[in-house]
Amino acid sequence: MEAFSKIAIAFEQGGSWMWAILAMQVVAIAIVVERFFSLYFKRKVTELNFASEFENLIRRGELNEAINLARKSQSVHPLAKAVETGIHSAMNLGGKEEIQGKMDEVLLAENSKIEQRTAFLPMLANVGTLTGLLGTIVGMIKSFAAVTYANPMEKATLLSAGISEAMNTTAYGLIMAIPTLVLYAVLANRATQLSEDLNQAALKVFNWLSYAYEPVPARVARQNQTKKKQGTKVDEATVNA
């Protein structure tokens, strides 16, 4: 109870700027809680292991089975949707560029989900610090005004109130900003791990698809070259005979 009474006194002495900092702190806490749940509980660094489940299916040409596996796993693995999109492109013989383009569309959306709202944390920390400094300046202005214009009997009280407002807002701004920046670094590191895991897994699947399946023009050209070589060999054999 004593701690709460001290906090209440500090808020009263800090003035309206304390409430502004508190509002930013509440928003920062809400973002941190939501991001921790999303990045640490809903998502795991398992996409590379998940991608390996598609290798044999793709190499054997069992693409329908691979699509079924991807569809079943979309609620758990963000890679699954990109894999399904890439396999559909491969089955349509779109070539490497089409497979990569379709998969990149999905990966951009998934990476944006990983990184969303985290960038607000350093902004809130900086604004909280600046708000504390603004409260400091306002408090010092009140203190100088008390020394200059106030009744001599009231100078000490007004001077003390101005200094209290200045110190309390500065302290609270830093108390709000420092943990926010630390938690931002933790969340940003986690987001980087998840993005790298997702992108590396998608690259593996893309390589399996792009090397296993050629676009129609490439296949036709290769077949024509083979026919020409066979025709040349037949002509040479006829001449030699």
Secondary structure, DSSP 4 states (H G I P E B T S, - for coil): -HHHHHHHHHHHHHTHHHHHHHHHHHHHHHHHHHHHIIIIII--S-HHHHHGGGHHHHHTT-HHHHHHHHHHHTTT-THHHHHHHHHHHHHTT-HHHHHHHHHHHHHHHHHHHHHTTTTHHHHHHHHHHHHHHHHHHHHHHHHHHHHHHS-TTTHHHHHHHHHHHHHHHHHHHHHHHHHHHHHHHHHHHHHHHHHHHHHHHHHHHHHHHHHH---HHHHHHHHHHHHHHHHHHHHHHHHH-
